[in-house]
Amino acid sequence: MIDSTIVRAHQQAATWRKKGALTRLWDARGGLTSQIHPLANDLGPSVDFLVPGAQVNERTQAIELLRDRKAVWVLAYKGYESQTILDHIEAMGAVAMVPHKSNRKQ
């Protein structure tokens, strides 16, 4: 199963001191608001995840998460629905369980 969620740092976590230097959280990879893309197995626990930089679309992360994994089913929500991802899942030998977007062209 592939999903994504948005996390935001608490305002007091925005800055902290480390070895006398002020470090800013927004200098980190995704800034104060980031997306996490977890990959879970059939029992539910995450087996891998990605934290991309800011303003990165879900569709660009799915193939990197799936890579060369073995699966029978791949369950994802409609943000991951693109022909490239569906073709990759089919090439894995798995069945894609991804709802179609309402604006998808057939």
N, C-alpha and C positions, 0 to 999 in steps of 0.2 A: 504494500500500500504506500502510495506517495501522497504527501500533503504539504501544505505550507501554512505558516502562521506568522503574524507580525508581532514582534516584541518591542517594547519601548522601555528605555532605562528610566528609572525614577529620577526626578530632577536633582536630588541630592547625590546621585551616583554620577552626575555629569562631570564632576571633577574630583580628583583625589590626589593625595601626595604620595609620592613613591621615591624614597631615598633622596629627599630634599628637593626634588623637582616636581613641578606641577604637571600632571598628565591629564589630558582631556580625553574623555570617552568618545567625543565626536570625531577625534582623529582616527578612531578604530575603523575597521573595515566597512561597516554599514552605517555608522553614525549613531545618533540616539535612537533611531527607529530602524530596525533591521527585520528581514524575513529569514525564517529558518525553514529549511526544506528537509523534513525527516523521511527516511525510508524504513518501514516497519515490516517485520516478517508476519507469517500467518497467525502467530499467537499474540501479536500486538506490540512487543517491545521494539524500539528503534534499533536498527542494525547499522545505520549510517545516516549522516546528515550533512548538509551544506549550509554555510552562512555566506551568501554572496555579498558583493558590494551593493550599495544603494542603487535603486532604480533598475533592478534586474528582473526580467520577466520569468515567471514560473517555467514556461516552455523551454527556456534555455538550460534549465537545471535538471530536467528529468532524465535525459540521455546520460548525463554525467553520473547521476545517482544509480541508474540501472546498469550501466557499463556492460560487463559480461556476466551478469548474475543469471542464475537459473531460476525459473519460476513457471508455474502452471497458469496462474492468474495474476494480473496486475490491476489493482484497483486504484483509481485516482479520481479526483473531482474535475469538473469541466475546464478549469484553468489550464490543465495539462493536455487538453484535447487539441492535437494538431496532427496532420497527416504524417509528419516526420516521426513523431513519437509513436503513433500507432504502427507505422512501418517497423520501427525499432523493436517494439514489443512483439510483433509478428515474427520478426527475424530471430528473436529469442526462443520462439516456439511456445509462447504464452498467449493467452486470450486476454484481450484488453477489456476491462470493465470501466469505461469512461463515458459519462453521459455527454450527449452532444450539446453544443452551444445552440442557443436559439437562432443565432445569425449564421450558422454554418451553411456554406454553399455545397451542394451535393455534387 
